[in-house]
Amino acid sequence: MSLTSLWCCALQRSVTRVTSVGGEVVAVICPEVEEATGVCRLKTSALRDGVLADLLRQGDETLTEKPPPRCTIA
Protein backbone atom coordinates (compact mmCIF):
# COMPACT_ATOMS: atom_id res chain seq x y z
CA MET A 1 0.00 0.00 0.00
CA SER A 2 1.11 3.50 -0.80
CA LEU A 3 -0.23 6.83 0.48
CA THR A 4 0.03 9.91 -1.71
CA SER A 5 -0.97 13.42 -0.73
CA LEU A 6 -2.64 15.30 -3.60
CA TRP A 7 -4.22 18.74 -3.96
CA CYS A 8 -7.99 18.68 -4.51
CA CYS A 9 -9.15 21.72 -6.47
CA ALA A 10 -12.78 21.20 -5.38
CA LEU A 11 -11.99 21.03 -1.67
CA GLN A 12 -9.03 23.46 -1.85
CA ARG A 13 -6.85 21.31 0.41
CA SER A 14 -4.79 18.15 0.36
CA VAL A 15 -6.40 14.71 0.35
CA THR A 16 -4.78 11.29 0.53
CA ARG A 17 -4.95 8.66 -2.18
CA VAL A 18 -4.32 5.04 -1.16
CA THR A 19 -2.97 2.77 -3.89
CA SER A 20 -2.23 -0.95 -3.94
CA VAL A 21 1.16 -2.47 -4.72
CA GLY A 22 0.00 -2.82 -8.34
CA GLY A 23 -0.80 0.90 -8.59
CA GLU A 24 -4.61 0.62 -8.44
CA VAL A 25 -6.45 3.28 -6.41
CA VAL A 26 -7.93 1.57 -3.36
CA ALA A 27 -9.41 4.61 -1.58
CA VAL A 28 -9.39 8.39 -1.32
CA ILE A 29 -9.29 9.78 2.20
CA CYS A 30 -11.46 12.88 1.89
CA PRO A 31 -14.45 14.05 3.94
CA GLU A 32 -16.41 14.97 0.80
CA VAL A 33 -16.11 11.71 -1.18
CA GLU A 34 -18.73 9.02 -0.66
CA GLU A 35 -16.63 5.91 -0.13
CA ALA A 36 -19.04 3.43 -1.75
CA THR A 37 -19.62 5.37 -4.98
CA GLY A 38 -16.66 7.73 -5.31
CA VAL A 39 -19.03 10.66 -5.84
CA CYS A 40 -17.78 14.07 -4.73
CA ARG A 41 -20.45 15.80 -2.62
CA LEU A 42 -18.95 19.26 -3.25
CA LYS A 43 -19.15 18.93 -7.03
CA THR A 44 -22.63 17.42 -6.81
CA SER A 45 -23.99 20.29 -4.72
CA ALA A 46 -22.33 22.88 -6.98
CA LEU A 47 -24.02 21.41 -10.05
CA ARG A 48 -27.46 21.13 -8.43
CA ASP A 49 -27.67 24.34 -6.39
CA GLY A 50 -26.84 27.98 -6.83
CA VAL A 51 -25.78 30.26 -9.65
CA LEU A 52 -23.50 27.74 -11.38
CA ALA A 53 -26.33 25.23 -11.67
CA ASP A 54 -28.64 27.90 -13.12
CA LEU A 55 -26.09 28.86 -15.76
CA LEU A 56 -25.38 25.28 -16.73
CA ARG A 57 -29.08 24.41 -16.94
CA GLN A 58 -29.65 27.22 -19.43
CA GLY A 59 -27.34 25.50 -21.89
CA ASP A 60 -28.19 21.90 -21.04
CA GLU A 61 -31.70 20.90 -20.00
CA THR A 62 -30.58 17.30 -19.33
CA LEU A 63 -28.17 18.35 -16.56
CA THR A 64 -30.25 16.77 -13.81
CA GLU A 65 -30.38 13.47 -15.71
CA LYS A 66 -26.60 13.07 -15.81
CA PRO A 67 -24.84 10.94 -13.19
CA PRO A 68 -23.25 12.81 -10.27
CA PRO A 69 -19.62 13.83 -10.71
CA ARG A 70 -17.05 11.38 -9.40
CA CYS A 71 -13.86 12.33 -7.62
CA THR A 72 -11.11 12.85 -10.21
CA ILE A 73 -8.41 11.74 -7.77
CA ALA A 74 -9.97 8.30 -7.31
Buried (B, 14 or more C-beta within 10 A) or exposed (E): EEEEEEEBEBBEEEBEBBBEEEEEBEBBEBEBBBEEEBBBBBBBBBBBEEEEBEEEBEEEEEEEEEEBBBBEBB
